[in-house]
Structures are given as structure tokens and as C-alpha cells.
Amino acid sequence: MDLEFLGTGAGVPSKSRNVTSVALKLLDERNEVWLFDVGEATQHQILRTNIRPRKINRIFISHLHGDHLFGLPGFLSSRSNQGGNDPVTIYGPKGVEQFVKTTLKISESHLSYKINYVELKDGAILIDDKTFKVTSYLMEHRIDCFAFRIEEKDHAGELQVEKLKELKIPSGPVYGKIKNGEEVTLDDGRVINGADFIGPAKKGRTVAIISDTRYIEKSIEVARNADVLVHESTFSKSEAKLAKNYYHSTCMQAAEVAKKAQVDKLLLTHISARYAGKNAIELQNEAREVFENTKVVRDFYNYEIPLKKE
């Protein structure tokens, strides 16, 4: 379970940062990749990674501003041309379906796969299956903008092989039945309850992705106890008034969310071009005054989200 940042800039691309997109790579968990926002030229950024477009089957669009959306039609078309045949589900605010269908129709682009559309609502559960639960939350931006909370279900405990060996239970197909928690009768007549040989479940991981928004208390709910919080950081602490006027957050406000929500790690993105080069470190240093485990990310930064140790 990894996050790879394909674009970390705000508003317009710069020489060092493309506009917003982040991939949540779930290759071990589901053999899938999920995209969160698809700013202009996201497909170009993907070419510089190991991500295969055909693995991307879910796309989450936080809002309909161009720096989060303009790369979507191009990516969808290229995915089709590169052999992607599996359906794609796009989760986005009202209007995203019209945007995609209009651009594809006018450009006479024909896809080799079906697109399913899910309109975002505040508090809506978008996915809830055996591995993940994803919920959308309406934030406070100039237009409807949504944050996402991605919760991994707990992992089943590991088979306690050493314990089985101590009881002289030979390995083989029986181990699979025991791992499934089944009751098994051995050749020597002993009855084994599989549940007695399974270790404790490992807690699943939680990722919170908060795009463009003013500082609001709801952000704490979105990020509560997350393993990692990805949060926009468009302005420095000295520009709080500008942040409010433009419906954005400062690095300090993102850090406040991380601290109050008791997250493990804060990754700051959506960096304004005014913080070019080393100036971005100023945002990181300011945020660390409130929440120490903070990092300002750059394009192609990859973060592997570790399982929590018991």
C-alpha cells in the first residue's frame, strides 16, 4: 500500500511541480491502482513511473477546478489505446460525467471500456467491501470539493506454524484448512480447531486525502487516527488571510488538523509556485512547529504505508 505523488503543485504547473494527482497503489491488496485527481499532463507523469494505466480502475475527482481535472480525458483515451479494457469507475462531483462525455464526444474519442460514474455526496460511503471502505466528505472551497477517507479492513492473523510443529502436525493441505479457521480431524484422530492456531488480526491502515479547502473542524473527522494525512498546503502561516479569501489552507492549519486528529504522518501537497525550490522547506518547517512528523512532498515522491505493529 503506497502513495505516489504524480503532481504536487497548485493552480498551474511549474518547472518543478506538475498540477495535482496522487496514486494510491494497492497492488498487493487488490492488484489495483486508484487515482485521486488527474491534473493536466498526469499521463505524462505516469510515463515516468512503474504504474500501468490498465491497473487504474478507480478515479476520484475532488472537485471540478482545472488543475485537478484537465488531465482526465487524455488519460482515459490513452488508457484505451494502451490495451486497458477493464471498466473504470469515476467518483466525482455533479458535472464530472458531463465533462468527460462532452470532451470525448467532441474529440471523437472512442474508449475500449465502460466508464461508471458515481456522484459524490457528503458522508457517502463509496466503497465498502472485504478489503476497503471509502467515504467522501464535503469540504469548504469556492465550489463543491470533497475529501476522501480510505480505510483498509483488518488483516487476518497469521498461521502459527511453530505451534503446529510443536504438536507434530505435519504440513500439507491441512494447514490451509487450519488457516481458514476450520475444525480439522487429523489422521491420528485428534480434532484441531483452526481458530486456536491463528494469531491476532493486524489492524488495517487509514489514508485521508484532503484537497482544496479552508480550515474547518470537519477535516479532523476525516483524518481521525489516520496512518497518513495528505493535505493541501497552498499558503504559509503569514498568509492566513489570503488562504481564507481563496478558500485554501495554510501549512500551519494542515498541521493543526494532523495534531488534533492524531495522525501518524502528514504529507503536504498542492504547493503554490511562489514556494519554488528550497522555499517549500519553509512550509515544512512552519508546519513542524505544530506537528513534527510533517513532510512537504515533491513530484514522484513515494511513501509506503507500513502496517502498525501490535
C-alpha positions as CSV (number, residue, x, y, z in Angstrom):
1,M,0.0,0.0,0.0
2,D,1.9,3.0,-1.3
3,L,1.2,6.6,-2.2
4,E,3.0,8.0,-5.3
5,F,2.6,11.8,-6.0
6,L,2.3,12.5,-9.7
7,G,1.7,16.2,-9.2
8,T,2.1,18.4,-6.2
9,G,1.6,21.9,-7.5
10,A,-1.3,24.4,-7.0
11,G,-3.2,26.2,-9.8
12,V,-0.7,25.9,-12.7
13,P,2.2,23.7,-13.5
14,S,5.8,24.9,-12.8
15,K,9.2,23.6,-13.9
16,S,9.5,21.6,-10.7
17,R,5.9,20.6,-9.9
18,N,3.0,19.4,-12.1
19,V,-0.6,20.0,-11.0
20,T,-2.4,17.7,-8.6
21,S,-2.6,14.0,-8.8
22,V,-1.8,11.2,-6.4
23,A,-1.9,7.5,-7.0
24,L,-2.8,5.0,-4.2
25,K,-1.1,1.8,-5.2
26,L,-2.9,-1.3,-3.9
27,L,-1.1,-3.9,-5.9
28,D,-0.6,-6.4,-3.1
29,E,-4.0,-5.7,-1.6
30,R,-6.2,-5.7,-4.8
31,N,-3.9,-5.6,-7.8
32,E,-5.3,-2.1,-8.5
33,V,-4.2,1.5,-8.6
34,W,-6.5,4.3,-7.6
35,L,-6.0,7.9,-8.8
36,F,-7.0,10.9,-6.7
37,D,-7.4,13.9,-9.0
38,V,-6.0,14.0,-12.6
39,G,-4.4,17.4,-13.3
40,E,-3.2,18.3,-16.7
41,A,-0.4,16.0,-18.0
42,T,-0.9,13.4,-15.4
43,Q,-0.5,10.7,-18.1
44,H,2.9,12.2,-18.9
45,Q,3.9,11.9,-15.2
46,I,2.7,8.3,-15.2
47,L,5.2,7.5,-18.0
48,R,8.0,8.3,-15.6
49,T,6.7,5.7,-13.1
50,N,6.1,2.0,-12.9
51,I,2.4,2.5,-12.9
52,R,0.5,0.7,-15.6
53,P,-2.6,2.6,-16.8
54,R,-4.6,-0.6,-17.2
55,K,-4.2,-1.2,-13.4
56,I,-6.0,2.1,-12.7
57,N,-9.7,1.2,-12.4
58,R,-10.9,3.8,-9.9
59,I,-10.5,7.6,-10.2
60,F,-11.6,10.0,-7.5
61,I,-12.0,13.7,-8.5
62,S,-12.2,16.0,-5.5
63,H,-13.7,19.0,-7.5
64,L,-14.0,20.4,-10.9
65,H,-11.2,23.0,-11.0
66,G,-8.9,22.5,-13.9
67,D,-5.7,21.8,-12.0
68,H,-7.5,18.7,-10.6
69,L,-9.4,17.7,-13.7
70,F,-7.9,18.7,-17.1
71,G,-5.8,15.6,-17.4
72,L,-8.7,13.2,-17.2
73,P,-9.9,13.0,-20.9
74,G,-6.4,12.5,-22.1
75,F,-5.6,9.8,-19.6
76,L,-8.8,7.9,-20.3
77,S,-8.1,8.0,-24.1
78,S,-4.5,6.8,-23.7
79,R,-5.6,4.0,-21.3
80,S,-7.9,2.7,-24.1
81,N,-5.1,2.9,-26.7
82,Q,-2.7,1.1,-24.4
83,G,-4.8,-2.0,-24.0
84,G,-6.9,-1.1,-21.0
85,N,-10.2,-3.0,-21.4
86,D,-11.5,-3.3,-17.9
87,P,-14.2,-0.8,-16.7
88,V,-13.2,2.4,-14.9
89,T,-15.3,3.9,-12.1
90,I,-15.1,7.7,-11.8
91,Y,-16.2,9.2,-8.4
92,G,-16.7,12.9,-8.7
93,P,-19.0,15.9,-8.0
94,K,-22.0,16.6,-10.1
95,G,-20.8,17.7,-13.6
96,V,-17.8,15.3,-13.9
97,E,-19.9,12.9,-16.1
98,Q,-20.9,15.7,-18.4
99,F,-17.3,17.0,-18.6
100,V,-15.9,13.6,-19.6
101,K,-18.7,12.7,-22.1
102,T,-18.6,16.1,-23.7
103,T,-14.8,16.1,-24.2
104,L,-14.8,12.6,-25.5
105,K,-17.7,13.3,-27.9
106,I,-16.3,16.5,-29.3
107,S,-12.9,15.0,-29.8
108,E,-14.4,11.8,-31.3
109,S,-12.6,9.7,-28.8
110,H,-13.8,6.1,-28.5
111,L,-12.9,4.0,-25.5
112,S,-12.5,0.2,-25.4
113,Y,-14.0,0.0,-21.9
114,K,-17.1,1.2,-20.0
115,I,-17.0,4.1,-17.5
116,N,-19.2,4.0,-14.5
117,Y,-20.0,7.3,-12.7
118,V,-20.7,7.8,-9.0
119,E,-21.7,11.3,-7.9
120,L,-20.1,12.4,-4.6
121,K,-22.2,13.3,-1.6
122,D,-21.3,14.4,1.9
123,G,-20.8,11.4,4.1
124,A,-21.4,9.0,1.3
125,I,-19.8,5.5,1.5
126,L,-18.4,5.0,-2.0
127,I,-16.8,1.5,-1.4
128,D,-17.4,-1.0,1.4
129,D,-16.1,-4.5,0.6
130,K,-14.0,-7.1,2.2
131,T,-10.8,-5.1,1.9
132,F,-11.6,-1.3,1.9
133,K,-14.1,1.3,2.9
134,V,-14.0,4.7,1.2
135,T,-16.1,7.7,2.4
136,S,-16.4,11.2,0.8
137,Y,-16.8,14.4,2.8
138,L,-17.8,17.8,1.5
139,M,-15.2,20.5,2.4
140,E,-15.3,24.3,2.2
141,H,-14.0,25.6,-1.2
142,R,-15.3,28.0,-3.8
143,I,-17.1,25.1,-5.5
144,D,-18.1,21.7,-4.1
145,C,-14.9,19.9,-3.1
146,F,-14.6,16.6,-1.4
147,A,-12.1,14.9,0.8
148,F,-11.7,11.1,1.0
149,R,-11.1,8.7,3.9
150,I,-9.8,5.3,2.8
151,E,-10.0,2.7,5.5
152,E,-8.4,-0.7,5.0
153,K,-10.1,-3.6,6.7
154,D,-8.1,-5.5,9.3
155,H,-5.8,-8.3,8.1
156,A,-6.4,-11.8,9.2
157,G,-3.9,-13.2,11.7
158,E,-1.0,-15.3,10.6
159,L,-1.0,-19.1,10.9
160,Q,1.1,-20.0,13.9
161,V,3.2,-22.7,12.2
162,E,5.6,-23.2,15.1
163,K,2.7,-24.0,17.4
164,L,1.5,-26.6,14.9
165,K,5.0,-28.1,14.6
166,E,5.3,-28.4,18.4
167,L,2.1,-30.6,18.3
168,K,3.7,-32.6,15.5
169,I,1.1,-31.7,13.0
170,P,2.6,-32.4,9.6
171,S,2.5,-29.7,6.9
172,G,0.3,-30.0,3.9
173,P,-3.3,-29.2,2.7
174,V,-4.4,-29.5,6.3
175,Y,-2.5,-26.2,7.1
176,G,-4.8,-24.4,4.6
177,K,-7.9,-25.6,6.4
178,I,-6.5,-24.7,9.8
179,K,-5.6,-21.2,8.5
180,N,-9.3,-20.8,7.3
181,G,-10.3,-21.5,11.0
182,E,-11.9,-24.8,10.2
183,E,-12.2,-27.7,12.6
184,V,-10.0,-30.5,11.3
185,T,-9.7,-34.2,12.2
186,L,-6.2,-35.5,11.8
187,D,-5.2,-39.0,10.7
188,D,-4.4,-39.9,14.3
189,G,-7.9,-38.9,15.4
190,R,-7.1,-35.6,17.1
191,V,-9.5,-32.8,16.4
192,I,-7.9,-29.4,15.8
193,N,-9.8,-26.1,16.0
194,G,-8.2,-23.8,13.4
195,A,-9.1,-20.7,15.4
196,D,-6.7,-21.8,18.1
197,F,-3.7,-21.5,15.7
198,I,-4.4,-18.1,14.2
199,G,-2.5,-15.1,15.5
200,P,-4.2,-11.8,16.3
201,A,-5.6,-9.7,13.4
202,K,-3.4,-6.9,12.1
203,K,-5.1,-3.5,12.1
204,G,-5.8,-2.1,8.7
205,R,-4.3,1.2,7.6
206,T,-6.2,4.5,7.0
207,V,-5.4,7.2,4.5
208,A,-7.1,10.7,4.5
209,I,-6.8,12.9,1.4
210,I,-7.9,16.4,1.9
211,S,-7.8,18.6,-1.2
212,D,-8.7,22.3,-1.6
213,T,-10.4,23.7,1.5
214,R,-10.4,26.3,4.2
215,Y,-9.6,25.1,7.6
216,I,-12.7,23.5,9.1
217,E,-13.3,21.2,12.0
218,K,-14.7,18.5,9.8
219,S,-11.2,17.9,8.5
220,I,-10.4,16.4,11.9
221,E,-13.2,13.9,11.5
222,V,-11.9,13.0,8.0
223,A,-8.4,12.4,9.3
224,R,-9.1,10.9,12.7
225,N,-6.3,8.4,13.7
226,A,-5.1,8.1,10.1
227,D,-1.8,6.5,9.3
228,V,-1.2,9.2,6.8
229,L,-2.9,12.5,6.0
230,V,-2.4,14.1,2.6
231,H,-3.4,17.8,3.0
232,E,-3.2,20.8,0.7
233,S,-0.7,23.5,1.8
234,T,-1.2,26.4,-0.6
235,F,-0.1,29.2,1.8
236,S,2.4,29.9,4.6
237,K,1.3,30.8,8.1
238,S,1.8,34.5,7.4
239,E,-0.8,34.3,4.6
240,A,-3.8,33.0,6.6
241,K,-6.0,35.9,5.4
242,L,-5.2,35.0,1.7
243,A,-5.9,31.4,2.5
244,K,-9.3,32.2,3.8
245,N,-10.1,34.6,1.0
246,Y,-9.2,32.0,-1.6
247,Y,-10.8,29.0,0.2
248,H,-7.4,27.3,0.9
249,S,-5.4,26.2,3.9
250,T,-2.0,27.2,5.3
251,C,0.7,24.7,6.2
252,M,0.0,25.5,9.9
253,Q,-3.7,24.8,9.5
254,A,-2.9,21.4,7.9
255,A,-0.6,20.7,10.8
256,E,-3.3,21.6,13.3
257,V,-5.6,19.1,11.6
258,A,-2.9,16.4,11.8
259,K,-2.3,17.2,15.5
260,K,-5.9,17.2,16.6
261,A,-6.8,14.1,14.5
262,Q,-3.8,12.3,16.0
263,V,-2.5,11.1,12.7
264,D,0.9,9.3,12.3
265,K,2.3,11.3,9.4
266,L,1.4,14.5,7.5
267,L,2.3,14.9,3.8
268,L,1.8,18.4,2.5
269,T,1.0,18.9,-1.2
270,H,-0.7,21.5,-3.5
271,I,2.2,23.8,-3.1
272,S,2.0,27.3,-4.7
273,A,4.6,28.2,-7.3
274,R,5.6,31.1,-5.1
275,Y,7.4,28.4,-2.9
276,A,9.8,27.3,-5.6
277,G,12.8,25.2,-4.8
278,K,14.1,25.4,-1.3
279,N,11.4,27.8,-0.3
280,A,9.0,24.9,0.1
281,I,11.0,23.8,3.1
282,E,9.7,27.0,4.8
283,L,6.3,25.4,4.7
284,Q,7.6,22.2,6.2
285,N,9.5,23.9,9.0
286,E,6.5,26.0,9.9
287,A,4.2,23.0,10.0
288,R,6.7,21.1,12.1
289,E,6.2,23.8,14.8
290,V,2.8,22.2,15.3
291,F,3.2,18.7,14.0
292,E,6.7,17.3,13.9
293,N,6.2,14.3,11.6
294,T,5.5,16.5,8.5
295,K,6.9,16.4,5.0
296,V,6.4,18.6,2.0
297,V,6.3,16.2,-0.9
298,R,7.6,16.6,-4.4
299,D,6.5,15.0,-7.7
300,F,7.3,11.3,-7.8
301,Y,7.7,11.1,-4.0
302,N,6.7,7.6,-3.0
303,Y,5.5,6.7,0.5
304,E,5.0,3.1,1.6
305,I,2.4,3.0,4.4
306,P,3.5,0.5,7.0
307,L,1.3,-1.8,8.9
308,K,1.1,-0.9,12.6
309,K,3.0,-3.1,15.0
310,E,1.0,-4.6,17.8
